[in-house]
Amino acid sequence: QQSLEIFKEFQNHLFISDCYYSIGHVLCSKKQYEEALVNYRKALEIKREIHGENHGRTCCCYEAIGIVLGCQGRCDDALIGYGKALAIRMKIFGENHIDTGGSYYDIAIVQLRKDDFDGALISLQKTKAIYTHELGAEHPKTVQTNVYLDLNQIINSITTT
């Protein structure tokens, strides 16, 4: 908070945005989700003004907002944030980048929470393909994705019988 007050004179400077983002992170860790959202949205507004919509730092704000909304159980809103992060990553990095895979993974987890097993399956398959290609089959991220794929297939088979 003190850093933010010192930098306020710079109004929409990147340092202010970073302070808001960091405060949002701390508040999210403390489960103070509404306050975290306020700070993440302020950070997003400044980052979009400075960097534009299609920038990695803007993407991180959308992802953080998605995380908070997911923690609040606001899955549809979380998917919007994650979807914006995915779109930016696709433009910046392309389809087969690890960060793009991370966005697909985040989306899949929310889809599972919504019982959207078909959507989660598609997202997890994309994640697995990217992680396997970029990290290898034995990497912990690939292995974790496989666990969710197996879980999704089990749940899906139970709910369709």
C-alpha positions as CSV (number, residue, x, y, z in Angstrom):
1,Q,0.0,0.0,0.0
2,Q,2.8,2.4,0.8
3,S,4.5,1.9,-2.6
4,L,1.2,2.7,-4.2
5,E,0.8,5.9,-2.4
6,I,4.3,7.0,-3.3
7,F,3.8,6.3,-7.0
8,K,0.2,7.8,-7.2
9,E,1.7,11.0,-8.6
10,F,2.6,9.1,-11.7
11,Q,-1.1,8.2,-12.1
12,N,-1.1,5.6,-14.9
13,H,2.5,4.6,-14.8
14,L,3.5,1.0,-15.1
15,F,4.8,1.0,-11.5
16,I,1.3,1.8,-10.3
17,S,-0.1,-1.0,-12.4
18,D,2.4,-3.4,-10.9
19,C,1.5,-2.2,-7.4
20,Y,-2.2,-2.8,-8.0
21,Y,-1.4,-6.3,-9.4
22,S,0.8,-7.2,-6.4
23,I,-1.8,-6.0,-4.0
24,G,-4.4,-8.1,-5.8
25,H,-2.2,-11.1,-5.5
26,V,-1.8,-10.7,-1.8
27,L,-5.5,-10.1,-1.3
28,C,-6.3,-13.2,-3.4
29,S,-4.0,-15.2,-1.2
30,K,-5.8,-13.9,1.8
31,K,-9.2,-14.9,0.2
32,Q,-10.2,-11.2,0.0
33,Y,-11.5,-11.8,-3.5
34,E,-13.6,-8.6,-4.1
35,E,-10.7,-6.4,-3.1
36,A,-8.4,-8.5,-5.2
37,L,-10.7,-8.0,-8.2
38,V,-10.7,-4.2,-7.7
39,N,-6.9,-4.1,-7.7
40,Y,-6.5,-6.5,-10.7
41,R,-9.0,-4.5,-12.7
42,K,-7.1,-1.3,-12.0
43,A,-3.9,-3.0,-13.0
44,L,-5.6,-4.2,-16.2
45,E,-6.9,-0.8,-17.1
46,I,-3.4,0.8,-16.8
47,K,-1.7,-2.1,-18.6
48,R,-4.2,-1.9,-21.5
49,E,-3.6,1.9,-21.7
50,I,0.2,1.4,-21.8
51,H,0.7,-1.8,-23.7
52,G,-2.6,-2.3,-25.5
53,E,-4.8,-5.4,-25.4
54,N,-2.5,-7.9,-27.0
55,H,0.4,-7.9,-24.6
56,G,1.7,-10.4,-22.1
57,R,1.3,-8.2,-19.1
58,T,-2.3,-7.5,-20.1
59,C,-2.8,-11.2,-20.5
60,C,-1.6,-11.9,-16.9
61,C,-4.2,-9.5,-15.6
62,Y,-7.0,-11.3,-17.4
63,E,-5.7,-14.6,-16.1
64,A,-5.5,-13.3,-12.5
65,I,-9.1,-12.0,-12.8
66,G,-10.1,-15.5,-14.0
67,I,-8.4,-17.1,-11.0
68,V,-10.3,-14.8,-8.6
69,L,-13.6,-15.3,-10.3
70,G,-13.0,-19.1,-10.3
71,C,-12.3,-19.0,-6.6
72,Q,-15.5,-17.2,-6.0
73,G,-17.4,-19.9,-8.0
74,R,-18.3,-17.5,-10.8
75,C,-17.3,-20.0,-13.4
76,D,-18.9,-18.3,-16.4
77,D,-17.1,-15.0,-15.6
78,A,-13.9,-16.9,-15.0
79,L,-14.1,-18.4,-18.4
80,I,-14.4,-15.0,-19.9
81,G,-11.1,-13.9,-18.2
82,Y,-9.4,-17.1,-19.2
83,G,-10.7,-16.9,-22.7
84,K,-9.3,-13.4,-23.1
85,A,-5.9,-14.6,-21.8
86,L,-6.0,-17.5,-24.3
87,A,-6.8,-15.2,-27.2
88,I,-3.9,-13.0,-26.3
89,R,-1.5,-15.9,-25.9
90,M,-2.6,-17.3,-29.3
91,K,-1.8,-14.0,-30.9
92,I,1.5,-13.6,-29.1
93,F,2.9,-17.1,-28.9
94,G,0.7,-19.2,-31.3
95,E,-1.1,-22.5,-30.8
96,N,1.7,-24.7,-29.6
97,H,3.3,-22.6,-26.9
98,I,3.5,-23.8,-23.2
99,D,1.7,-20.6,-22.0
100,T,-1.1,-21.3,-24.5
101,G,-1.3,-24.8,-23.1
102,G,-1.6,-23.3,-19.6
103,S,-4.6,-21.2,-20.7
104,Y,-6.3,-24.3,-22.1
105,Y,-5.6,-26.1,-18.8
106,D,-7.1,-23.2,-16.8
107,I,-10.2,-23.3,-19.0
108,A,-10.5,-27.1,-18.6
109,I,-10.4,-26.9,-14.8
110,V,-13.3,-24.4,-14.8
111,Q,-15.2,-26.5,-17.4
112,L,-14.8,-29.5,-15.1
113,R,-16.2,-27.4,-12.2
114,K,-19.2,-26.6,-14.4
115,D,-19.7,-30.3,-15.3
116,D,-18.9,-29.4,-18.9
117,F,-17.1,-32.6,-19.5
118,D,-17.1,-32.4,-23.3
119,G,-15.6,-28.9,-23.2
120,A,-13.1,-30.0,-20.6
121,L,-12.1,-33.0,-22.7
122,I,-11.3,-30.8,-25.7
123,S,-9.4,-28.3,-23.6
124,L,-7.4,-31.0,-21.8
125,Q,-6.6,-32.8,-25.1
126,K,-5.2,-29.5,-26.5
127,T,-3.2,-29.0,-23.2
128,K,-1.8,-32.5,-23.4
129,A,-0.8,-32.2,-27.0
130,I,1.1,-28.9,-26.3
131,Y,2.7,-30.1,-23.1
132,T,3.7,-33.5,-24.6
133,H,5.3,-31.8,-27.6
134,E,7.0,-29.0,-25.7
135,L,7.8,-30.6,-22.3
136,G,7.7,-34.3,-22.9
137,A,5.4,-37.1,-21.7
138,E,7.1,-37.4,-18.3
139,H,7.0,-33.7,-17.3
140,P,4.8,-33.1,-14.2
141,K,2.5,-30.7,-16.1
142,T,1.9,-33.4,-18.8
143,V,1.4,-36.0,-16.1
144,Q,-1.1,-33.8,-14.2
145,T,-3.0,-33.1,-17.4
146,N,-3.3,-36.9,-18.0
147,V,-4.7,-37.3,-14.5
148,Y,-7.4,-34.8,-15.3
149,L,-8.1,-36.4,-18.7
150,D,-8.5,-39.8,-17.0
151,L,-10.7,-38.3,-14.3
152,N,-12.8,-36.6,-17.0
153,Q,-13.3,-39.8,-18.9
154,I,-14.3,-41.7,-15.8
155,I,-16.9,-39.0,-14.8
156,N,-18.1,-38.7,-18.4
157,S,-18.7,-42.5,-18.6
158,I,-20.6,-42.5,-15.3
159,T,-22.8,-39.6,-16.3
160,T,-23.7,-40.9,-19.7
161,T,-24.7,-44.4,-18.6
